[in-house]
Amino acid sequence: MMTETTRTSWMERHQVALFLAAILCGVGVGLAVPGSDALEYAIEPVLGVLLFVTFLSVPFRRIGGSLRDARFLGALGLLNFVVVPIVVFALSRFVADESALLIGVLLVLLTPCVDYVIVFTGLAGGSATKLLAAAPLLMLAQILLLPLYLLLFIGPDAAALIDGAPFVRAFVVLILLPLAAAALVQVLARRYSLVRTIESGLLAATVPLMSATLLIVVASQVRAVGAQLGALTRVAPIYLAFAVILVVLGILVARIARLDAASSRALTFSGVTRNSLVVLPLALALPSALALAPLVVVTQTLVELIVMVMLVRVLPRLIPQR
């Protein structure tokens, strides 16, 4: 009979297989169960719980030190806000003839992830603490720079369509609230044994929670993507190419910045992972003439989830501990 420790260890060793199984189950549920798209309403709550548990594993006393790591923060800014826009502009030319495809691609690829990238980074042995400390800076920078990028890439009319309110709401709901709750639990755990026991149980649930998140996201979106599969096949190769290119460029920037292995993995994950679940409300708020844009964003989520699951296993081999 498995003890809790043995079960947790088993799940950690087989996490990639479990994540892939969750994605496949999500596809099956999404295609076979009528009304599965309603699971979309569960994405934000389950993601919030996942991030709360992730933040529990972060030593908050080290966050201040992470913010003083100018080399990492500089590399993070260079990769996400100089290198990525150049790559995105080049790749987006393949769909420049279709406004909905173009705007969807730009929205999702120009915005670095600030939520589940922290989870994947930790699973791959990267510095989740540094990414967590940088999350407010990444969010603020993309709020300010996204309209500028859209203005440069497709003109003032498109930039004027973007409402920044969903960014602010997502930051509060998915970052600030789980972060505050995790910090409170850590404080109480130092004083009360019951809270320490609860904390340990929650930390052991990281892999099941990640699996549940993957299943829910895929199940809620796969039917809608399938209905527009013909048009969306144009953007899927762009997303795959983006991920491969950013893995290479992330490792290159990390080497130039002389980052350690954990910081290099965190930097590379940040470059690859995009803010799809946060920008989806932006895409949904676009005019009806651009109704395909939200599905363009969702398609990136589905491609990225598979890529990220693979990177959990592959990236530590590409960036080994020195």
N, C-alpha and C positions, 0 to 999 in steps of 0.2 A: 504493500500500500504506500502510495506517494505521500510524503510529508509536504507541508506548504513550501518549505525551502527547496526540496527536490523538484516539486512541480514548477516553481518559479524558475529554477535553473534550467529545467527542460524547455520551458517556453522561451527563455532567452536564447538558448542554443538553436531552437527551431523557429525563431521569430520570422525569418524571411519566408519560409514555407507557410507559416500561419497567415502572414499578411497576404501572400498570393492566393491562398485559399479563401480568405475573406473577400478579396476582389472578385474571384470567380463566383463565390456565393452571392455577392452583390449583383453581378450580371444575371445570374439565374433568377434571383428574387425579382429584380427589376423587370425582366422580360416575362416572367411567369405569373406574377401576382398583380391583378388589377388594382389600380390606385396606389402603386408603390411610389409614385412620384410625390405623394404626400409625406414621405419620409424626409423630404427636403426641410420640413419644419423642425426635424430632430437634429439637423446638422449642427446648428449653433449650440444647443445645450450639450450634446455629446462632446463637441470640440472644446467647449468651456471646461467640462469635467476633465478631459484628457490633459488640457494645459494646466489645470489646477494640480493634478497629480504630478505632472512633469515639473512644475515649479517647486513642489515639495522636495524634490531631489536636489534642488539648486541651493548651495550654501550662500544665503543672502549676504553674509558678512564679506564675501569676496566680490560682490558686485561693484562696490566702489573702486576696488583695485582694477577691475576689468575696464571701467570707464577711463582709467588713467593709462590704458594701453594704447598710446597714440599710433603705434605701428599697425596694430590690428585694425583700429578704427579707420585709419587712413587707407589701408588696403581694402576694407569693406566699402568705403565710399568710392574709391577708384573703380572697383569692379562693378558695383551696382549702378553707379550714376555717370560713369564715363565709358567704360568698356561695354557694358550691356546695351546702352542705347545705340551704340555703333552697330553691334551685332543685330539688334532688333530692326534697325532701319534697313539694313541689307536684306534680312530675311523677309521683312514685310513687303518688299517690292514684288514678291511672287503672288501677292493677293491685292496689289494696289488698284486693280481694276474693279474690285467689288468692295463698296464702302463698308458694309456690315462686317465682312470678313476682316478688312483692314483695321477698323476701329476695335473690334474684339481682340485681335492679335496684339495691337498696341497697348490696349488697356491692361491686359494680363501680363505681358512680357516686360513691360516697363516698370512694374511694381514688385519690389522684393518682398518675400514672405516674412511675416513677423510672428506667426503662430506655430503651426505644426512643424516648421523647419527646426524649431528648438527640440522637438521630440526626436525627429530623425537624426539630428546631429548627435544627441546624447546616445542614441542606439548604436551609432557608428563610432563611438569613442571620441567624438569631437567636443569642443568646449561650448557646451550649452550655456554656461554662465556668461561667457562673453557675448553670445548672440542675444541672450536675454537682456543684458545691460544695454546693448545697442538697439534693442527693439524700438524704444521711443524715438531715437534719432532717425532710424530707418523710416518709421511711419511719418514723422514730420517732414523729412526730406522728400518722400514720394508725394505727399499732399501738395507741397510747394512746386515740385518739378514736373509732375505729370501734365498739368495744363501747358507748361512751357514746351515739353516734348511734343505734345499733340499739335500745338501751334506751329512748331517747326516742321513736323512731319506731314500734317494734313491740312493746316490752315486754321484761321480764327473761328470759323463756323463750328467745326467739330469740337474745338476746345471749350466753346461756350456751352456745349451740351452736358458737360460733366458737373455733377453735384458732389461736393466733398463731404456732405453729411454722413454717408455710410462709413467713410474712413474713421471719422471721429467716434461713431457709435461702436464700430468693431473694435477700436482700440480700448474703449471703456469696458465693453462686455467680455472680450476675449483675452485682454492683457491685464488691465488694471484690477478688475474684480477677482479673477483667479489668483493673481499675484498677491493681492492683499489677503485673501483667504489662506493661501499657502503660508505667507509670512506669519499670520496669526497662529496657525496650527503649529508651526515650528517653535514659536515662543511658548505656547502652552505645553508642547511635548517635552520641553526642558524641565517643566515643573510637575507634570502629572503623568504617571505611568500608563493610565488608561488611554490618554491621547497619544502616547508613544506607540502603544499597541495598534491603535487605529491608523496611525501614520504608516507603520510598517505594512499593514494590510493593504492600504491604498497604494503604496509604492510597488507592491507585488502585482498590482492590477494594471501596470502600464501596457504590457503586451496585449491583454484582452481588450483594453479600452481602445488601443490603436486599431486593433482588428475590427472592433465594432464601428469605429469611425469610418474606416475604409469601406466596410460593407454598406453602411447607411448612405455615404456619399455616392457610391457607385450605383446602388439600387435605386436611389431617388432620381438619378440623371440619365441612366443608360437608355431608357425608352425614348426620351426626347431626342437624345443624340442619334439613336437609330433611325428616327423618323426623318432626319435631315442628313443621313449618312453621305449621300452623294456630294452635297456641298461641303461637308465638313472634312471629307477626305483630302481636301486641298490644304487644310491647316495642320492636320496631324503630322505630316512629315516636317513641317516647319518647327513644331514643338519638339519633336525628337531631335532634329538637327540642333536646335537651340541648346538642349540639355547636353548633348555630346560636346558641342563647342565650348560651353561654359565649364564643363568639367576640366577640359584642357586648359582654358584660360584661367580658371580659378587656381589650379595647381601652379601655373606659371606665375601669376601675381603673388601667390603665397611664397614661392621661391625667391622672387625678386625682393619681397618684403622681409625675407629671412624669418618666417614664422615657424613656430614649433609644429609638431604633427597635429596636436589637438586643435590649435588655432587654424591650421591649414585646412583641416577637414571642415571646420565651422565655416570658414570663408567660402570654400567650394560649394557646400550645401546652400549657403545664402545666395550665391550666384545662380545656381540651378533652379532653386525653388521660388515660385512666384506667388503672388498674393491673390490667388484665384477666388477663394471663398470670401474675401473682403471686397474685391472689385465686382463680383457678380451683382450685388445690388446696384452698382453704377450702371452696368450693362442693362439690367432690367428696367432702369429708369429712362433709357433712350427712347426716342420716337419710334412709332410702329414701323416706319420705313427701314429701321435698323433692327427688326425683331430677331434676326438671326444672330446678332452679336452675343447675347447671353449664352447661346449654345456653343459659340466659338470659345467663350471663356470656359465653359464646362468641359469641352473637349480637351482643353489644356490640363484641367484637373485630372481627368482620366489617364491621359498619357503620363503626366507627372507622377501620379501615384505609383504606377508600375516602375518608372525610372527610379524613384526614391527608394522603393523596396529593394531594388537591385543594388543601388548605391550603398545601402547599409552594409552589404556584404563586400562589394567591390572596392569602395573608396579606401577602407583601411589597408588594402593591399597596394593601392596606387600611392597612398601616403602612409607608409609604415612608421612606427615609432622609431626615432633615431637612438 
